[in-house]
Structure formats: structure tokens, C-alpha cells
């Protein structure tokens, strides 16, 4: 007879009930105690700022005076009058729509090649992963340097080949594609996850497919992709959220490419979004309002909108993913 | 024997250290000196200049030790005030933020201090008085000004047969074309004048350095934006775009990308890649330190052809300095602030060190100011009645961001019709100001 069965069989006296309650409370206290570091951290660094952001979005707050309640004025300005928010949203959508699929495809492609490499697999894995270790600021500085239209090695080589290189970070048409190149170069983290997933595909599935006469493309379509679909979902979700928070590379590139990096802290100079607002992504725009113009109430309204959109988009992707993501052992 | 020598050396070293420490503290002997911390934006050579005048004050005032911290920007200032861990005296290069500092009380109202010491702010020129207050509340004082003027390469002028600096914008265009030397593929060996908005400080994309040269007005009496109503803005933007188009937008972009950082010794004007430019007075000191052999001259910047009377004026801005809320040594901070801003001696000394323009009428004419023909130009521009700064608003200089967004599209040829664009810009600026004042915030 198990202990549980013995307990169930015992008569439920009031004292026994109290003892059980005390034991349960002790267990709960222990759980709470063990969870408390996380709970405190979550409340202080996430919960409180989240609640405050929502509150501040209804106020005029310049960081120095006490917040002053202004109702929906910030949201009215955001949805009706702000001339720059549209461009910031468009830029952000562009980077998500273009960069995320390219990153996923590129990472998947590299992972497939590395998975098949017969020799030097370890070496090439290291080579392709290494850029992910470069700090974003340093990597961006390097890209602005090598893509400098006047002195950068890329355009110098192109000119030797008789090709007039683009203006890269200096051109509103090329600044975002330049950032995408930077993003693809540093795709090592996603690539390594894809590599692990690809290597984890059971060999017997490939063998069965092969016996059924499936060629390489069919094996990819019907074996590899369904098996690694949870990883694709993960990459897409993480990529979309990172796209919505795209800041560091855009901030550094605009300051350096505009030729005034030495004045980045000087608030009389505003290089954010250079050139022509083409790198003014939503988080950069939010930063401009919050920390350059001390318009923190409005910046909070922007952040609330970002939160709502990020949450909705993520939910949309996850709900829709049920149609194309297959979990091993899941029953449909 | 050897041990004895080592012991003797150690004793001497300890004695020397004690004597040194005693000597250093002797200046404050018998007093409990308070440490006054001053935050300034200057760095490197300019910071050393400030430290020198601070050290002089320190020496004269045994009751305080002055500690200088350089490289400060407004993010740090705001963060310190919010945390309550503030310096005693604080300064900022961004005079447009005076609106935030004054209305919030983040910088103390200086009126009681000024009244107590019977000090009159009329010792400062009107422009400097303007950018150190907001809506009549004075929470800052001017501490040296930045004045924009014209620099030209005399050697290149001589070679091109040009005798003096251009005085109107059409002359500037003609000179620019004459002085430009093109290389292959449209590249420039020497650019006569670079009108590209965003290229160095003289071409601030918010048009601030050009507005006084065209007499362009930002707002009307009620504070509404009038960029579309004042024809000066249209003339300014058309003149600028014509010159950009002459050079070719893409060619200028390439030139800018290849030009060295503005605050490096390879500055395009300093190394002879640029024949003329508008820049701040500080460039005089940079040239002296980095390229003392450069044959150049300074003059007031050329002005709108239809307003020749404006010649001699320029854009003025400056460092603002005050006392932050939560200050620990209020009286000592005020004493130092008063010394730095009202006393002609430190103003002249610091001006000599970094060649920024001193900000009291007395210091402008001080005999301590080292004579320098290049620098004298800027003293005159500063005194000119038509010299202007940008408006101080509740939204700080956020309106400048909107002007910039329009102007950079305009020069690229992406802004469409100019007058419609300016009308739209007015609406945007007015909406922005309304948002900044929502809920009755001043």
C-alpha cells in the first residue's frame, strides 16, 4: 500500500486537516523562498518598470519634474500628429520583413553546409560562429569603415572592377541593406541552433524516405524542415522581437556614417536616423524622445505601443505556427 | 652598510612624501575645506584650460577644493539630478535644454543669489541673456559663447585671384565654383565650399548656423512656427540646394564620407581639402594647435543678397552653467559660479586658452584677451545686434529635429514642393510644441 493511499484511508480528523494545511503552507513557503530571487528581480526590473511605463504614458514627464497627468494627449499625438513615427514604423517593418527571413535562410543554409562538411567541420563552424562574438558596436564600426564609399576597401575593389559602388550607409536607399549585411554576417547564434537541430534529425527518417524514392529536395521538404520546424519558429519569433528592438547597430552606424561620432553625446547634434531618417527605427525614435528631448511621457506611450504590438505579433506567429510546426511525439 | 643605505633612502623618501603632502595641504591649513565639484563638457586640451582657471580659484580660496570633471553631457546631468547625487556647479553645451532645467527647477533659480549680491545680468549681451533663461526664470548664466563665422584659405584665394572674403551668398557660390578643383570621376581635390547639411558644425542640418545670415525667423509673437511665412527660409534652402546640385549630391556624399572627423587634426579645412567654411570660433585654437602654418583668415559669414545690412552677424550659442537641485554646498557653489561668469579675469583667461568668446561686455574688451586677428572677428560677430541664437521652447530643440528631417530630404531632392513642405513643417512644429505643453505644462 502506498503512503498516499494510506493517508487517504485514514480518518480526516480536524487536527489532521490542520497538520496537512501546515505542511502544505510550509511547502509553499519553501517554494516561495526558493523562487524569491527571481520574483524580486522580476518585480523590480520588469514588473515595476512595466507598470510605470503604462502610467507615465498618460503623463507629461521630462525626467526632472514630477509627472503631470495629461490623459490621452500622448496617444493622440502619436496616432494623429507625430510626423516621424510613420517613418520609424516603416523602417522597423522593413528590417523585420527583410532581415528576419534572410537571417533564417542564411543561418539554415550555412548550417546545412556545415552539417554535410566531411572535413574541417570544426574549423568552419568556428569561422561562421566567430562574428557572433564581436560586440555589436565594434562590428558596426568595422562595417561602416569597410563600406565607406570614399575610402572603404569594398568600393575600392569594386572601382578596380569598373563598378561604381553604392553609397552604403550614406544613402537612404542602401543604409538598411547595409545593416542587413551586418546582420547576416553576425548570424552565428541562429546558425549554431540550426546546426544542432539539423544534426539531430533522426537518420532513420532519411533512410525511410530514401527507400521510398525521395530525392534530396524531397528529403529536405518532407524530413528536414518538419523536424526542425520548432527551431525555425524559435528563430522567427526571436528575430521578429529583436527586429522590433533594433537599436545599437542603427545608433552607431548613423552617428559614425554622418561623420560626427565625436559629438554623439552632444545633444545639439542629432544624427539619429542618418541619412534622411532611413535608419530611424522605432527604438531609436523612442530613445530620441526619451533621452534626447526629455519627453519621457511620450516615450513611454511609444514603449507601451511597442509592447502591445510585439505581444500581438508574437501571439499571431505562435497561433499560426500550429499549422506548420511539428513537435516530435506530439499527437494531432 | 648596504642595509644602512637602503634604510636612509627609505627615510628620505618617507620624509619627502610627508613634506609634499604637508605643502599641498598648507593652502587649506587651519580650515576644513569643502570639496566643490564642477561638471563641464570640455575634454582633452580644452578641459586642461578650464582646470587651470579652476586651480587659480582654488588657490585663492582656502575654504574650498575645486574638483573638475570633464566630458559631461546632458544625459549625465539629468541622471545625476534624478539620483540626487549632484555636483555643486553644472554646465551644458546644449543651451536649448535650459527650458527643461528652468521650468522643472532641476537647476536652481538664480534670482535670489543675483539680488543678494546686487548683480545685474545686463553685463551679458542680450543673446546670452536669452539662452540662459526660460519664460523669465533664470536658472543659468552664460559661460563663454560659441559664435559662427567664416574661414577661408588665403593661399587658395590668392591663387584664384580673389581678394577678400565673399559678403553675399551669390558671391559665396561664385567663389566656391572658382576655388573647386575636381579630380577624376567627379571627386574633389579641393572643394570650394561644402554646403551639404550635416557636414561639420557649420552646416548643422537644423539650419541654425544659416538662419541669422538670411534673417530667417522661426516663430511669430505668439510662438507659432512661421517657416513658410518668412520668405527668408525659402531663399536659404534654394540657395543651398542650388550649390548642392552644382556639385552633385552623390559627389558631395562621397567627399563627406572621405573627410576626416571634425575634431581630428585631419579636418578638411585644416589639411587644405576645403577652401572656405562656416565654423565656430573654437577652430582658431584647433588650427593653432594642429596646423599653425595654415595661411587662413576669418571674416563674418556672407549673407542673403537681399539683406546686405546683415553682414557682420552670425549664429550664437553658448555654454550654460548653473547650480543643480540638491546641491550640497550652495553658497560655495554660487561663489564659484559668480567668479566664473561675472569676473572678467577667468573669462579672459579661459577664452585665451580655448578661444571661445567671453560672455560679459567687460571681458569682451578686457586687456587680458590675447590679441589675435582671427579671433577678433568672432568678438565682433558676438557684439553684432543682428546675431541670433535659436528659440528656447518647452520642447527644447526638438523643433530642430523636424527642421532637419525636412532640410536633409530637401537637399537630396526628396522633399517635393518647397512652399508646401514648409507649410507642413510649420504644422508639425506647432503640433510638437502643443504636445510638449500638454496639460498646461509651460
Interface residues (C-beta under 8 A of the other chain):
Chain A: X59 X60 X62 X63 X64 X65 X68 X69 X70 X71 X73 X74 X77 X81 X82 X83 X84 X148 X149 X150 X151 X167 X170 X171 X172 X257 X258 X259 X260 X261 X262 X263 X265 X266 X267 X268 X269 X270 X271 X273 X274 X275 X276 X277 X288 X291 X293 X294 X295 X298
Chain B: X41 X73 X74 X75 X78 X81 X82 X93 X94 X96 X97 X100 X101 X103 X104 X105 X106 X187 X198 X199 X200 X201 X204 X205 X206 X250 X253 X254 X255 X256 X257 X258 X259 X261 X262 X263 X264 X317 X395 X396 X397 X398 X400 X401 X402 X404 X405 X408 X409 X412 X414 X424 X428 X431 X432 X434 X435 X436 X438 X439 X440 X441
